[in-house]
Amino acid sequence: EAAAKAALLEHLRHRSYVRLAPSRVAGVGVVALVDIPAETDPFVPPNAHLCRAEQSIPLTSDELQSLPPPVLEHVLSFHDSTPGRVPVNACGTVTMDASWFLNHANTDEAVNMELHRPEQSTSPPRQGGFYSYRTTREVRA
């Protein structure tokens, strides 16, 4: 427990980079609490061994169409749709971390995050083998 506490404090002091807030693009987005250096994944948690692995379950178009329209719209706002199937977080939308709230930029100049697929990453994979992100430049708080 002492090691987990030390890791948590170290994270909060030196690597706690983002929070959720109203977005200038739409809805809720991720904003910087403090300046984030270039080439940083701001979503790496302390004590990752204590976090549950994210898992997804593929749903078909027919299964998705059986959802109430507002729920369907909400699910599709978070999940990439592949023709015929959409991998949806197995715990629904209630347990997703801040990385799920990244908004899309309207211009190339506004882009400051780059998606890294597990096979592209040079760092250990995130829980469940999900994508990670890296800042493409310093992000000012």
C-alpha positions, 0 to 999 in steps of 0.5 A: 500500500505504501508503494501505491500511495507513493506512485499516486502522489508522484503522479498527482504532483508531476503527471496529472495533466488533464481534466474534463470540462465544457468543450469549445468544439462540442459537449465535454472535452479534455483540457490541460490542467498544466502544460503538457510536454510534447510526446507525452501520453497524458492518460497513463494512470498511476498503479496501472496494475490496480486498474481494470482492463478495458474490454470491448464487445462488437455489436452488429448494426441490428443490435445497435438499431435496437437501442433507444435513439439517444443511447445509440447516438451517445454510443456512436459518439464514442465508438468507431463504427466499422461497417456491420459492427461497432466495438463497444466498451463492455461496461457501457459508457459509464466507466470510460476514462478521460481519453474517451472524451477527446474531441476532434479538431476543426483545423489541422493547426488545432490538432495536438494529439496523435493516436497510437495503435498498440502495435505502434507504441514504444511504451507498454500497452494500455490496459486491454490493449487499447490505443494510446495518445501522444501530444504532437507539441507542447500543450499549454494549460 
